[in-house]
């Protein structure tokens, strides 16, 4: 019984992370749950209102019961509270702009940040919603952990991504390395890094972003921040998984 409940929550989290309609096979692949078992649990979640089901496409998305349950808690604020000590730790070490990014129902949100107090600093996002996360290191880190179906939808909604295969290759490389790097992207004069963390269901819950003006950037700082980002991402993942 306990294992069935755990699997049901894993499926529910995977549907929520998708932010759109998703099929049984894709959910089975994402969660590692046998398709037949997944189908049975999904039908139960649908029956209780936690999922909606489209007869034509044979796909699921978050239902009203899950929405009402989620509305009882301000999830971005909870993520911000959780991320704060990790962001503060990196900020206190480098005194460079550091941010926390999360995703809720397919929308990327900046939930907590610290801006460098140096005379020349990188300004954090001036809005909570990040409309084009693929032009930020933290956004790329979070995107690298999303499903192929989510990424296909994302690319179709962002026409500035001209080379789909090239973009997916970049995300694959980021996922394998564990961090994203953006040096002077769009002639910004900034070096930026991002790394994401996963929860027990495999959902990318949080990404940390860090940025510095190129005038203060060096190979030594690059080495230090990559090590720090990977270490922090590992700690966060372990915490999220209850390890």
MOFENKA-V815119 format. One record per pair of residues at least 6 apart in sequence whose C-alpha atoms are under 7 Angstrom apart, sorted by the first residue. I is the first residue (numbers start at 1). J is the second residue. Records with the same first field share a line. If there is no record, write none. Layout:
# MOFENKA-V815119
I = J  J
This chain:
# MOFENKA-V815119
8 = 41
10 = 31  201
11 = 27  31
13 = 201
14 = 27  203
15 = 22  61  62
16 = 62  105
17 = 105  106  203
18 = 106  150
19 = 105  106
20 = 61
21 = 59  60  61
22 = 59  60  61
23 = 58  59  60
24 = 35  38  39  59
25 = 35
28 = 34  35  38
31 = 201
45 = 51
46 = 52  53
49 = 63  64  65
50 = 62  63  64  65  66
51 = 60  61  62  63
52 = 60  61  62  63
53 = 59  60  61
54 = 60
76 = 111
77 = 111
80 = 111  112
83 = 100
84 = 112
86 = 232
87 = 98  99
91 = 97  98  114
95 = 116  117
96 = 115  116  211  212
97 = 114  115  116  122  124  210  211  212
98 = 113  114  115  209  210  211
99 = 112  113  114  208  209  210
100 = 110  111  112  113  206  207  208  209
101 = 108  109  110  111  138  206  207  208
102 = 108  109  110  205  206  207
103 = 109  205
108 = 129  130  133
109 = 128  129  130
110 = 128  129  130
111 = 128
113 = 124
115 = 123  124
121 = 212  213
122 = 211  212  213
133 = 139  140
134 = 140
137 = 180  181  182  192  193  194  209
138 = 193  194  195  207  208  209
140 = 171  180
141 = 174  179  180  194  195  196  207
142 = 196  204  207
144 = 171  172  174  175
145 = 175  204
155 = 161
174 = 180
178 = 195  230
179 = 193  194  195
180 = 193  194  195
181 = 192  193  194
182 = 191  192  193
183 = 190  191  192
184 = 190  191
189 = 213  214
190 = 211  212  213  214
191 = 211  212  213  214
192 = 210  211  212
193 = 209  210  211
194 = 207  208  209  210
195 = 207  208  209  229  230  233
196 = 204  206  207  208  233
197 = 204  205  206  207  233  236  237
198 = 204  205  237
199 = 205  237  240  241
200 = 240  241
